[in-house]
Amino acid sequence: MKKIVVILALCLGITGVQAQKEDNIQLNGTVTDTVAQYVYLQKFYNKMFKTVDSVKVVDGKFSFKTKVALPELYGLSVNTKNSPLYIFLDKAPVSVKLSPLKYYSGSVVEGSVQQDLFNSYRKNHDVEISTFIKENPSSLVSAYVLYRNWSYRLSPEQITANIALLDKSLLNTTYVKELKELVKVLNGLAVGKKAPDFTALTPEGKPARLSDNLKGYTLIDFWASWCGPCRKENPNIVAAYQAYHDKGFNIIGVSLDKKKENWIKGINDDKLNWLHVSDLAFWNSEIAKLYGVRAIPSNYLVDSKGIIVAKNLHEEELQTTLKSLLDTKL
């Protein structure tokens, strides 16, 4: 199975951060390559951004004095429908040259030490998360990176071990609190444990319950129409379904879509001819939270009693596992 590559960095340590407190930010900047009249300040939470303030662009310039929790990760954008510029803010004055071209990749942030560390992290690679944390134990960036880029591919034990490497000043941050809750969830989702039951609506608006649809072996497949890696993996899942459905293999697709029309179009375009459900809540999906899903595609294979047999089976590993379980005649 191919491994997901995560961009990492070897960086210098930075000054420790204290517990988050609300304070006025000192954020000024200029806007280029756009005729947008407003700049939006957005708060990051659960892979999503929520607008907390906006200011008018005057003569190509903008300035925020908003009172917000600091230090923290925020987003700056000229259009709230698209992903913003990720920016770590503290009490120090920060200046930004904001350009929306190529996903804000040409934007420049000056004055934020944590932003410098974050930028360095994204440009480099080949460092394990434990090494990164040991070199930057007091940085909010370390807590964020563990939460955002590593939690979905670490065991509960590994997550706990990395939390222990963080400075105590970070333990009350949202990232660490969420990680501790994730550990509790994942501990109940080990192979051999019973999969949590759930009920959600089908595209037709009818409720479907997991426990009422368990036959043979069932793949609980977390995906979304907006997820490129999911769409790339779908032909493999379709092939597995066609090869083993008659032998007892079934699928329940759980979508993290936001819009029903996009969800249905994705199902039809990829010819996903099995049961589908969704609460259309994006990363706020209750089912995703129930299963500790931090990245997609993600899946759990369960037997007819709902016992977890395997998880995160992709590409040839899915076919190999199904063959060993269902191709008993060979």
Beta strands, then each sheet from edge to edge (+ up, - down):
strand 1: 21-24
strand 2: 27-31
strand 3: 38-45
strand 4: 48-56
strand 5: 61-64
strand 6: 67-70
strand 7: 72-77
strand 8: 85-89
strand 9: 94-98
strand 10: 108-110
strand 11: 199-201
strand 12: 207-209
strand 13: 217-223
strand 14: 249-255
strand 15: 275-278
strand 16: 298-302
strand 17: 308-311
sheet 1: 1+ 6-
sheet 2: 5+ 2- 9- 10+
sheet 3: 4+ 3- 7+ 8-
sheet 4: 11+ 12-
sheet 5: 15+ 14+ 13+ 16- 17+
end
